[in-house]
């Protein structure tokens, strides 16, 4: 199996013979699977949904693989497919408006309540901003790396991360007392 190849030269072996598209796709899959799975998990927070959407993402990628022109890296291309798959899922399920209802039950422990509030706060960020927030704060990507990955201007990326952070903080502060502190004070 071919390993550690540069993204743009994956179709060619050392003797410059073109690789079989299936073999090239297998290499891409192995290289990007953990990344795609993490992106989907941080957007969905449901392991069974993540696995379904990972499969759907790679199925979409395989169906349009002949159209992949290598103008950008495969990682950028599969990232866009994964994000669009999440957006399609939310549209189909009309889930975005129901996200808060899915997380209403609170854990008995304060630490679980805080984690739950953080998850709610992340899921409350607009979907088109959430991916930038996650890449920056969860995966520690730089603004430049996110700009390259999303093929957007670095200043646009900075603005989106800033707006996402504002939405996160706003939701967290508005719901922090209800989900954590006041719960303890009511039970005391």
C-alpha positions in Angstrom: 0.0 0.0 0.0 1.2 3.5 -0.8 1.8 5.7 2.3 3.0 9.2 3.1 2.6 10.5 -0.4 2.2 14.2 -1.1 -1.5 15.1 -1.8 -0.9 16.5 -5.3 1.3 13.6 -6.5 -0.8 10.7 -5.2 -2.0 9.8 -8.7 1.5 9.1 -9.9 4.1 6.5 -8.8 7.8 7.2 -9.1 7.8 5.9 -12.7 5.0 8.4 -13.5 2.5 5.7 -14.3 -1.0 6.8 -13.4 -2.4 5.0 -10.4 -5.7 3.2 -10.6 -8.4 5.7 -9.3 -9.6 3.1 -6.8 -6.2 2.7 -5.4 -5.7 6.5 -5.2 -9.0 6.9 -3.5 -8.2 4.2 -1.0 -5.0 6.1 -0.1 -6.9 9.3 0.2 -9.5 7.6 2.4 -6.9 6.2 4.8 -5.1 9.6 5.0 -8.3 11.6 5.7 -10.7 9.3 7.5 -9.7 10.4 11.1 -9.9 14.1 10.1 -13.4 13.7 8.4 -14.6 11.7 11.4 -13.5 14.4 13.9 -15.1 17.2 11.8 -18.4 15.3 11.7 -18.3 14.4 15.3 -17.7 18.0 16.4 -20.6 19.1 14.3 -23.1 16.3 15.3 -22.0 14.9 18.7 -23.7 11.6 17.9 -21.4 8.6 17.1 -24.0 6.7 15.1 -24.8 9.7 13.0 -21.2 10.4 12.5 -20.5 6.9 11.1 -23.5 7.2 8.8 -22.4 10.6 7.6 -18.7 9.5 7.2 -20.0 6.8 4.8 -22.2 9.3 3.0 -19.3 11.8 2.7 -17.0 9.2 1.1 -19.8 7.8 -1.1 -20.3 11.4 -2.4 -16.6 11.8 -2.9 -16.2 8.5 -4.8 -19.2 9.3 -7.1 -17.6 12.6 -8.0 -13.9 11.5 -7.8 -13.4 11.7 -11.5 -14.2 15.4 -11.2 -11.5 16.0 -8.6 -9.0 18.2 -10.5 -6.4 18.5 -7.7 -6.6 22.3 -7.9 -6.8 22.1 -4.1 -5.8 19.2 -1.8 -8.0 16.2 -1.4 -8.2 17.1 2.3 -9.8 20.5 1.4 -12.1 18.8 -1.1 -13.3 16.1 1.3 -13.6 18.7 4.1 -16.1 20.7 1.9 -18.0 17.5 1.1 -18.2 16.6 4.8 -19.4 20.0 5.8 -22.0 20.1 3.0 -23.1 16.6 4.1 -23.7 17.9 7.6 -25.6 20.9 6.2 -27.7 18.6 4.1 -28.5 16.5 7.1 -29.6 19.5 9.2 -31.8 20.7 6.3 -33.4 17.3 5.9 -34.0 16.7 9.6 -34.7 20.4 10.3 -32.5 19.7 13.3 -30.9 23.0 13.8 -34.0 24.5 15.3 -34.4 21.5 17.6 -30.8 21.2 18.8 -31.5 22.8 22.2 -34.5 20.5 22.8 -32.2 17.4 22.3 -29.9 18.6 25.2 -32.5 19.7 27.8 -31.9 17.0 30.3 -29.1 17.9 32.8 -26.6 15.6 34.4 -26.5 15.3 38.1 -22.9 16.4 38.4 -21.9 20.0 38.0 -19.0 19.0 35.7 -21.4 17.2 33.4 -23.6 20.3 33.5 -20.7 22.5 32.4 -19.7 20.1 29.6 -23.3 19.9 28.5 -23.6 23.7 28.5 -20.4 23.9 26.4 -21.8 21.4 23.9 -25.0 23.3 23.7 -23.1 26.5 23.2 -21.1 25.0 20.4 -24.2 23.5 18.8 -26.0 26.9 19.1 -23.4 28.6 16.9 -24.7 29.2 13.3 -23.6 26.2 11.2 -21.7 28.3 8.7 -19.6 29.7 11.6 -19.4 26.6 13.7 -16.9 24.9 11.5 -14.5 27.8 11.8 -14.9 27.9 15.6 -14.2 24.1 15.8 -11.2 24.2 13.6 -9.7 27.1 15.5 -10.5 26.2 19.1 -10.8 22.4 19.1 -8.2 21.5 16.4 -5.9 24.5 17.0 -5.7 25.4 13.3 -4.2 28.8 12.6 -6.2 31.4 10.7 -3.9 30.8 7.7 -4.5 27.1 7.8 -8.3 27.6 8.1 -8.2 30.1 5.2 -6.3 27.6 3.0 -8.6 24.7 4.0 -11.8 26.7 3.4 -10.4 28.6 0.5 -11.4 31.9 2.0 -9.6 35.2 2.7 -7.8 35.1 6.1 -9.7 38.2 7.2 -13.0 36.5 6.4 -11.8 33.6 8.5 -10.9 35.8 11.5 -14.3 37.5 11.3 -16.1 34.2 11.2 -14.1 32.9 14.2 -14.8 36.1 16.1 -18.5 36.0 15.4 -18.7 32.3 16.3 -16.9 33.1 19.6 -19.4 35.9 20.3 -22.3 33.5 19.7 -20.7 30.9 21.9 -20.1 33.3 24.8 -23.5 34.9 24.5 -25.3 31.6 24.7 -23.0 30.3 27.4 -23.5 33.4 29.6 -27.3 33.5 29.0 -27.7 29.9 29.9 -24.9 29.4 32.4 -27.0 30.3 35.5 -29.9 28.1 34.4 -27.8 25.1 33.6 -25.2 25.2 36.4 -25.0 27.7 39.2 -28.7 28.3 39.9 -29.3 24.6 39.8 -27.1 24.2 42.8 -28.5 27.2 44.7 -32.1 25.9 44.2 -31.2 22.5 45.6 -29.3 24.0 48.6 
